[in-house]
Amino acid sequence: MDTRPFKKMHGLGNDFVIVDARNDPFKPSPRQAQRIADRHFGVGCDQLIVLEPPTRPGAEVFMRIYNADGSEAEACGNATRCVARLVFEESGLISGVQTVMGVLPVRRLPDGRYMVGMGPAFLRWQDVPLAEAADTLSLPELVPGLGAPAAVSIGNPHCVFFVEDADSLDFAPIGAEIEKHPLFPNRTNVQFVTPIGRQTIRQRVWERGVGITGASGSGACAGAVASLRRGLVEGPVTVNLDGGELIIDWDQSSNHITMTGGTTYAFDGVLAEDLLDE
């Protein structure tokens, strides 16, 4: 297989290897995606992003998302901002990024941040999805002592725990367990949230197929939506993640979510043929 140029970018530490396959198709196998994402034997990233030509109006690019374990993800807000920046810097235009969930509208702000329309919050148990009927605002207690979590889909499933101190909680074992809990047939992302003001939450992230990450755009949306539904905060919500802050605004009347944040370009590189061999 030929070598492949890539760009390394991140959104608040949630990092990506981005391969442009708009003119030269690239469909990595799960094994190839795992090797590229491996931080010791590959490049290292939370997700591999492959750019393809869009198939729907309103988007300049299609973005396919591969988790570090080789599985595909439906959405990634931080990657959407990074891809939007790449498209804007090459063409001077960006209006939308297409994923398997549809077209996400994007706007570049004067300060260089990007605002992404993340679509609706899916709140019915069937739409998360859950394996059985449940109140998504108050699920059964899944972890003794942590109370009832909430569930929400932002195009991908999230389980949100409200905890006394997200910074002191050893959340990795809990995240690993809940990701594969039978209540979530598609597995789930897991968020740990502590409200710290009327418009601010502290949040830590266990990402499905990845593990601990410094940030998650869809996760920040899920944490903000669940906090707003429980009346713990008012919008717009500043989500304080390990890697920095995202601003989440949920218009409950239209059920439309916007996410605003920055991006960082790290370096260019080339995926060697050895890395891509099956």
DRENDO-1510 file (C-alpha; in Angstrom, 1 decimal, always signed):
<recs>
REC; n; res; u; v; w
REC; 1; MET; +0.0; +0.0; +0.0 .
REC; 2; ASP; +1.2; +3.5; -0.7 .
REC; 3; THR; +2.3; +5.9; +2.0 .
REC; 4; ARG; -0.3; +8.4; +3.2 .
REC; 5; PRO; +0.2; +12.0; +4.3 .
REC; 6; PHE; -1.6; +13.1; +7.4 .
REC; 7; LYS; -2.1; +16.1; +9.7 .
REC; 8; LYS; -2.0; +15.8; +13.5 .
REC; 9; MET; -4.5; +18.2; +15.3 .
REC; 10; HIS; -6.3; +18.3; +18.6 .
REC; 11; GLY; -9.3; +20.0; +20.2 .
REC; 12; LEU; -8.4; +20.6; +23.9 .
REC; 13; GLY; -6.1; +17.6; +23.9 .
REC; 14; ASN; -8.6; +15.3; +22.2 .
REC; 15; ASP; -6.2; +14.4; +19.3 .
REC; 16; PHE; -6.6; +13.2; +15.8 .
REC; 17; VAL; -4.7; +11.8; +12.9 .
REC; 18; ILE; -6.4; +13.3; +9.8 .
REC; 19; VAL; -6.0; +11.7; +6.4 .
REC; 20; ASP; -7.3; +13.4; +3.3 .
REC; 21; ALA; -8.9; +10.8; +1.1 .
REC; 22; ARG; -11.0; +13.1; -1.1 .
REC; 23; ASN; -9.0; +12.4; -4.2 .
REC; 24; ASP; -7.4; +9.0; -3.3 .
REC; 25; PRO; -9.8; +6.7; -1.4 .
REC; 26; PHE; -8.6; +5.2; +1.9 .
REC; 27; LYS; -10.7; +2.8; +3.9 .
REC; 28; PRO; -8.6; +1.5; +6.7 .
REC; 29; SER; -9.4; -1.8; +8.3 .
REC; 30; PRO; -10.0; -1.9; +12.1 .
REC; 31; ARG; -6.4; -3.4; +12.5 .
REC; 32; GLN; -4.9; -0.5; +10.5 .
REC; 33; ALA; -6.8; +2.1; +12.5 .
REC; 34; GLN; -5.6; +0.5; +15.7 .
REC; 35; ARG; -2.0; +0.6; +14.6 .
REC; 36; ILE; -2.2; +4.2; +13.5 .
REC; 37; ALA; -3.8; +5.2; +16.8 .
REC; 38; ASP; -1.3; +3.2; +19.0 .
REC; 39; ARG; +0.9; +5.7; +20.9 .
REC; 40; HIS; +3.9; +3.3; +21.1 .
REC; 41; PHE; +3.8; +1.5; +17.7 .
REC; 42; GLY; +2.0; +4.1; +15.5 .
REC; 43; VAL; +1.4; +7.8; +15.4 .
REC; 44; GLY; -0.9; +7.9; +18.4 .
REC; 45; CYS; -4.4; +9.5; +18.6 .
REC; 46; ASP; -7.8; +9.2; +20.1 .
REC; 47; GLN; -9.4; +9.0; +16.7 .
REC; 48; LEU; -8.3; +8.5; +13.1 .
REC; 49; ILE; -10.3; +10.9; +10.8 .
REC; 50; VAL; -10.6; +10.2; +7.1 .
REC; 51; LEU; -11.8; +12.9; +4.8 .
REC; 52; GLU; -14.0; +12.0; +1.9 .
REC; 53; PRO; -16.1; +13.9; -0.7 .
REC; 54; PRO; -19.5; +15.0; +0.7 .
REC; 55; THR; -22.6; +13.3; -0.5 .
REC; 56; ARG; -25.1; +15.8; +0.8 .
REC; 57; PRO; -25.7; +19.6; +0.1 .
REC; 58; GLY; -24.5; +22.0; +2.8 .
REC; 59; ALA; -21.2; +20.3; +3.5 .
REC; 60; GLU; -17.7; +20.9; +2.0 .
REC; 61; VAL; -16.4; +17.5; +3.3 .
REC; 62; PHE; -17.4; +14.2; +4.7 .
REC; 63; MET; -15.6; +13.1; +7.9 .
REC; 64; ARG; -15.4; +9.4; +8.8 .
REC; 65; ILE; -14.3; +8.7; +12.4 .
REC; 66; TYR; -12.4; +5.6; +13.6 .
REC; 67; ASN; -11.8; +5.1; +17.4 .
REC; 68; ALA; -8.5; +3.9; +18.7 .
REC; 69; ASP; -9.9; +0.4; +19.0 .
REC; 70; GLY; -10.8; +0.4; +15.3 .
REC; 71; SER; -14.5; +0.8; +15.7 .
REC; 72; GLU; -16.4; +3.6; +13.9 .
REC; 73; ALA; -18.0; +6.5; +15.8 .
REC; 74; GLU; -21.0; +8.4; +14.7 .
REC; 75; ALA; -20.0; +11.9; +15.9 .
REC; 76; CYS; -17.0; +13.8; +17.3 .
REC; 77; GLY; -17.4; +17.5; +18.0 .
REC; 78; ASN; -13.7; +18.3; +18.5 .
REC; 79; ALA; -12.8; +16.6; +15.3 .
REC; 80; THR; -15.5; +18.5; +13.5 .
REC; 81; ARG; -13.9; +21.8; +14.5 .
REC; 82; CYS; -10.5; +20.6; +13.4 .
REC; 83; VAL; -11.7; +19.5; +10.0 .
REC; 84; ALA; -13.6; +22.8; +9.6 .
REC; 85; ARG; -10.4; +24.7; +10.2 .
REC; 86; LEU; -8.5; +22.6; +7.6 .
REC; 87; VAL; -11.3; +23.2; +5.0 .
REC; 88; PHE; -11.4; +26.9; +5.8 .
REC; 89; GLU; -7.7; +27.4; +5.6 .
REC; 90; GLU; -7.5; +25.7; +2.2 .
REC; 91; SER; -10.5; +27.4; +0.6 .
REC; 92; GLY; -11.5; +30.3; +2.8 .
REC; 93; LEU; -15.0; +28.8; +3.1 .
REC; 94; ILE; -16.7; +26.4; +5.5 .
REC; 95; SER; -20.4; +25.9; +6.1 .
REC; 96; GLY; -20.8; +22.3; +7.1 .
REC; 97; VAL; -19.1; +19.0; +7.8 .
REC; 98; GLN; -20.9; +15.7; +7.0 .
REC; 99; THR; -20.8; +12.7; +9.2 .
REC; 100; VAL; -22.7; +9.4; +9.2 .
REC; 101; MET; -25.3; +11.2; +11.3 .
REC; 102; GLY; -25.8; +14.1; +8.8 .
REC; 103; VAL; -24.5; +17.5; +8.1 .
REC; 104; LEU; -23.2; +19.6; +11.0 .
REC; 105; PRO; -23.3; +23.4; +10.2 .
REC; 106; VAL; -20.1; +25.2; +11.1 .
REC; 107; ARG; -19.2; +28.9; +11.5 .
REC; 108; ARG; -15.8; +30.4; +12.0 .
REC; 109; LEU; -15.8; +33.2; +14.6 .
REC; 110; PRO; -13.7; +36.3; +14.4 .
REC; 111; ASP; -11.5; +35.1; +17.2 .
REC; 112; GLY; -10.6; +31.9; +15.2 .
REC; 113; ARG; -12.8; +29.6; +17.2 .
REC; 114; TYR; -15.4; +27.5; +15.5 .
REC; 115; MET; -19.1; +27.1; +16.3 .
REC; 116; VAL; -20.6; +23.8; +15.4 .
REC; 117; GLY; -24.3; +23.0; +15.2 .
REC; 118; MET; -24.3; +19.6; +16.9 .
REC; 119; GLY; -28.0; +18.9; +16.1 .
REC; 120; PRO; -30.6; +17.7; +18.6 .
REC; 121; ALA; -30.3; +15.9; +21.9 .
REC; 122; PHE; -32.0; +12.5; +21.6 .
REC; 123; LEU; -33.7; +11.9; +25.0 .
REC; 124; ARG; -36.0; +8.9; +24.4 .
REC; 125; TRP; -34.6; +5.7; +25.6 .
REC; 126; GLN; -35.1; +4.1; +22.2 .
REC; 127; ASP; -33.0; +6.8; +20.6 .
REC; 128; VAL; -30.0; +6.7; +22.9 .
REC; 129; PRO; -30.4; +3.6; +22.6 .
REC; 130; LEU; -31.0; +1.7; +25.8 .
REC; 131; ALA; -31.6; -2.0; +25.9 .
REC; 132; GLU; -34.9; -1.5; +27.8 .
REC; 133; ALA; -37.4; +1.2; +28.7 .
REC; 134; ALA; -36.0; +3.7; +31.3 .
REC; 135; ASP; -36.3; +7.3; +32.3 .
REC; 136; THR; -33.2; +8.8; +30.6 .
REC; 137; LEU; -33.1; +11.6; +33.2 .
REC; 138; SER; -32.8; +9.2; +36.0 .
REC; 139; LEU; -31.5; +5.7; +35.1 .
REC; 140; PRO; -31.3; +2.9; +37.6 .
REC; 141; GLU; -28.3; +3.1; +39.9 .
REC; 142; LEU; -25.5; +1.4; +37.8 .
REC; 143; VAL; -22.7; +2.0; +40.3 .
REC; 144; PRO; -23.4; +1.7; +44.0 .
REC; 145; GLY; -23.0; +5.0; +45.7 .
REC; 146; LEU; -22.9; +7.2; +42.6 .
REC; 147; GLY; -26.7; +7.7; +42.3 .
REC; 148; ALA; -28.8; +7.6; +39.2 .
REC; 149; PRO; -27.0; +8.7; +36.1 .
REC; 150; ALA; -28.7; +10.3; +33.0 .
REC; 151; ALA; -28.5; +9.1; +29.4 .
REC; 152; VAL; -28.5; +11.2; +26.2 .
REC; 153; SER; -27.5; +10.8; +22.6 .
REC; 154; ILE; -25.8; +13.5; +20.6 .
REC; 155; GLY; -25.8; +11.2; +17.6 .
REC; 156; ASN; -23.7; +8.9; +19.9 .
REC; 157; PRO; -24.7; +7.5; +23.3 .
REC; 158; HIS; -23.6; +9.0; +26.6 .
REC; 159; CYS; -24.1; +8.1; +30.2 .
REC; 160; VAL; -23.7; +11.0; +32.6 .
REC; 161; PHE; -22.9; +10.6; +36.3 .
REC; 162; PHE; -23.2; +13.6; +38.7 .
REC; 163; VAL; -20.5; +13.4; +41.3 .
REC; 164; GLU; -19.3; +15.4; +44.2 .
REC; 165; ASP; -15.8; +16.0; +43.0 .
REC; 166; ALA; -14.9; +14.9; +39.4 .
REC; 167; ASP; -11.3; +15.8; +40.0 .
REC; 168; SER; -10.8; +13.4; +42.9 .
REC; 169; LEU; -12.8; +10.5; +41.5 .
REC; 170; ASP; -10.9; +7.5; +40.2 .
REC; 171; PHE; -13.2; +7.3; +37.2 .
REC; 172; ALA; -11.3; +5.1; +34.8 .
REC; 173; PRO; -12.5; +1.7; +36.3 .
REC; 174; ILE; -16.1; +3.0; +36.3 .
REC; 175; GLY; -15.9; +4.3; +32.8 .
REC; 176; ALA; -14.5; +1.0; +31.5 .
REC; 177; GLU; -17.3; -0.9; +33.3 .
REC; 178; ILE; -20.2; +1.3; +32.2 .
REC; 179; GLU; -19.0; +1.6; +28.6 .
REC; 180; LYS; -19.9; -2.1; +28.1 .
REC; 181; HIS; -22.9; -2.2; +30.5 .
REC; 182; PRO; -25.7; -4.3; +29.0 .
REC; 183; LEU; -28.1; -1.4; +29.3 .
REC; 184; PHE; -26.2; +0.2; +26.4 .
REC; 185; PRO; -26.3; -2.2; +23.4 .
REC; 186; ASN; -24.0; +0.0; +21.3 .
REC; 187; ARG; -21.7; +0.6; +24.2 .
REC; 188; THR; -21.5; +4.2; +25.6 .
REC; 189; ASN; -19.4; +7.2; +26.3 .
REC; 190; VAL; -19.3; +8.0; +30.0 .
REC; 191; GLN; -19.2; +11.5; +31.5 .
REC; 192; PHE; -18.5; +12.5; +35.1 .
REC; 193; VAL; -19.9; +15.9; +36.0 .
REC; 194; THR; -19.7; +18.3; +38.9 .
REC; 195; PRO; -21.6; +21.6; +38.7 .
REC; 196; ILE; -19.4; +24.4; +40.0 .
REC; 197; GLY; -21.6; +27.5; +39.3 .
REC; 198; ARG; -24.9; +28.5; +37.7 .
REC; 199; GLN; -23.3; +28.3; +34.2 .
REC; 200; THR; -20.3; +26.1; +34.7 .
REC; 201; ILE; -19.6; +22.4; +35.1 .
REC; 202; ARG; -16.4; +20.4; +35.6 .
REC; 203; GLN; -16.4; +17.3; +33.5 .
REC; 204; ARG; -14.2; +14.3; +32.9 .
REC; 205; VAL; -14.5; +12.0; +30.0 .
REC; 206; TRP; -14.3; +8.3; +29.3 .
REC; 207; GLU; -14.6; +7.9; +25.6 .
REC; 208; ARG; -16.1; +4.7; +24.0 .
REC; 209; GLY; -13.4; +2.8; +22.2 .
REC; 210; VAL; -10.7; +5.1; +23.5 .
REC; 211; GLY; -10.6; +5.5; +27.3 .
REC; 212; ILE; -9.7; +8.7; +29.2 .
REC; 213; THR; -9.5; +11.7; +26.9 .
REC; 214; GLY; -8.8; +15.4; +27.6 .
REC; 215; ALA; -12.0; +16.5; +26.0 .
REC; 216; SER; -15.0; +15.4; +24.1 .
REC; 217; GLY; -17.2; +17.7; +22.1 .
REC; 218; SER; -20.3; +15.5; +22.0 .
REC; 219; GLY; -19.5; +14.5; +25.6 .
REC; 220; ALA; -19.5; +18.2; +26.6 .
REC; 221; CYS; -22.9; +18.6; +24.9 .
REC; 222; ALA; -24.2; +15.5; +26.8 .
REC; 223; GLY; -23.0; +16.8; +30.1 .
REC; 224; ALA; -24.5; +20.2; +29.6 .
REC; 225; VAL; -27.8; +18.9; +28.4 .
REC; 226; ALA; -28.1; +16.5; +31.3 .
REC; 227; SER; -27.2; +19.3; +33.8 .
REC; 228; LEU; -29.8; +21.6; +32.2 .
REC; 229; ARG; -32.5; +18.9; +32.3 .
REC; 230; ARG; -31.9; +18.5; +36.0 .
REC; 231; GLY; -32.0; +22.2; +36.7 .
REC; 232; LEU; -28.4; +22.3; +38.0 .
REC; 233; VAL; -27.2; +25.0; +35.7 .
REC; 234; GLU; -28.5; +27.7; +33.3 .
REC; 235; GLY; -27.3; +28.1; +29.7 .
REC; 236; PRO; -25.1; +28.7; +27.9 .
REC; 237; VAL; -22.9; +26.3; +29.8 .
REC; 238; THR; -19.1; +26.5; +30.1 .
REC; 239; VAL; -17.8; +23.0; +30.3 .
REC; 240; ASN; -14.4; +22.8; +32.0 .
REC; 241; LEU; -12.6; +19.7; +30.7 .
REC; 242; ASP; -9.1; +18.4; +31.4 .
REC; 243; GLY; -7.9; +20.0; +28.1 .
REC; 244; GLY; -9.8; +23.4; +28.4 .
REC; 245; GLU; -13.2; +24.9; +28.0 .
REC; 246; LEU; -16.1; +24.5; +25.5 .
REC; 247; ILE; -19.2; +26.6; +25.4 .
REC; 248; ILE; -22.4; +24.6; +25.0 .
REC; 249; ASP; -25.7; +26.3; +24.2 .
REC; 250; TRP; -28.9; +24.2; +24.1 .
REC; 251; ASP; -32.0; +25.9; +22.8 .
REC; 252; GLN; -34.6; +23.7; +24.4 .
REC; 253; SER; -37.5; +25.1; +22.4 .
REC; 254; SER; -35.9; +24.0; +19.1 .
REC; 255; ASN; -33.8; +21.2; +20.7 .
REC; 256; HIS; -30.7; +22.5; +18.9 .
REC; 257; ILE; -27.2; +22.4; +20.4 .
REC; 258; THR; -24.2; +24.6; +19.5 .
REC; 259; MET; -20.7; +24.0; +20.6 .
REC; 260; THR; -17.9; +26.6; +20.5 .
REC; 261; GLY; -14.2; +26.0; +21.0 .
REC; 262; GLY; -10.7; +26.2; +19.6 .
REC; 263; THR; -8.4; +23.9; +17.6 .
REC; 264; THR; -4.7; +23.3; +17.6 .
REC; 265; TYR; -2.6; +22.2; +14.6 .
REC; 266; ALA; +0.4; +20.1; +15.8 .
REC; 267; PHE; +2.3; +18.7; +12.7 .
REC; 268; ASP; +2.3; +17.1; +9.3 .
REC; 269; GLY; +3.5; +13.6; +8.8 .
REC; 270; VAL; +3.4; +10.5; +6.5 .
REC; 271; LEU; +2.0; +7.1; +7.4 .
REC; 272; ALA; +4.7; +4.7; +6.2 .
REC; 273; GLU; +3.9; +1.6; +4.2 .
REC; 274; ASP; +5.0; -0.6; +7.1 .
REC; 275; LEU; +2.4; +0.9; +9.3 .
REC; 276; LEU; -0.4; +0.3; +6.8 .
REC; 277; ASP; +0.5; -3.3; +5.9 .
REC; 278; GLU; -2.1; -5.8; +7.0 .
</recs>
